Amino acid sequence: MSVEKKFVAEGLSKALVNEYLAEELERAGYGGMVMNRTPMGTQITVYAEKPGMVIGKGGKLIRKITRDLDRKFHLDNPQIDVQDVGRGDLNGRVVANRLASSLERGWYFRKAGQSMMRRVMDAGALGCEIVISGKLTGPRSRTEKFISGYIKHSGKPAIDLVDKGYSVAVKKLGVIGCQVRIIPPDVRLPDDFRIEKPPVATPVVETKPMAKPPVAAPAPEMKSDLDQLLESEPVAAPAPLDEPARAEGVAEDVPLPEEKADIEPCAKEE
């Protein structure tokens, strides 16, 4: 088998397995699957809103699915891992199944489409597109499209970043196809760019050291009257009364005028 035929056969096998799981796990809220081939066998990861219903009572349903994958599709040692789909409003397959179920219950197509699109956008999606085609209101089939947000339709981002889902609603007048395309909120699109403003230099303010508050002088100590008297300057003692005061610059042996008057009469008497 050539390489091209091998890739085509693997793609066909994967599509058939996906269709089979969608039919078997419709009530469990099937949200898609991922198939990886390993040396130990074929690893299949199934996403569903209700993982318990995929496993079944005592693991009965999952054993049946594993047996069918081995016999019908001839997969090498299939191993199934069941995981929760997380937020169902952001999964294209789950939203498509809900939309088809609403149409089968008798909802008007425009009401059903607008309601599902509003739920998807409220969940935080960047964009949502819902396409409903078939016999909607009359004998002729037509297509109605509901778009909100931003959607990629071509190129590699449309393949890698957009989550797609498809389901069929069976009614009396015929089947109605429901196609859903969702861009999750955590996707960074290649044409999404932002211009950041250069950082503004903040002026540097010089901070001066704070002046210390003036220290109050200590209050003078109160001294007693005795201490004040001892610290005062000594006063010169007064001269004795029996010693006559002598003028400055006069010799001690020079008699005063009064003394001369007393001596002179004595000389005359002689």
Disulfide bonds with the S-S distance in Angstrom:
none
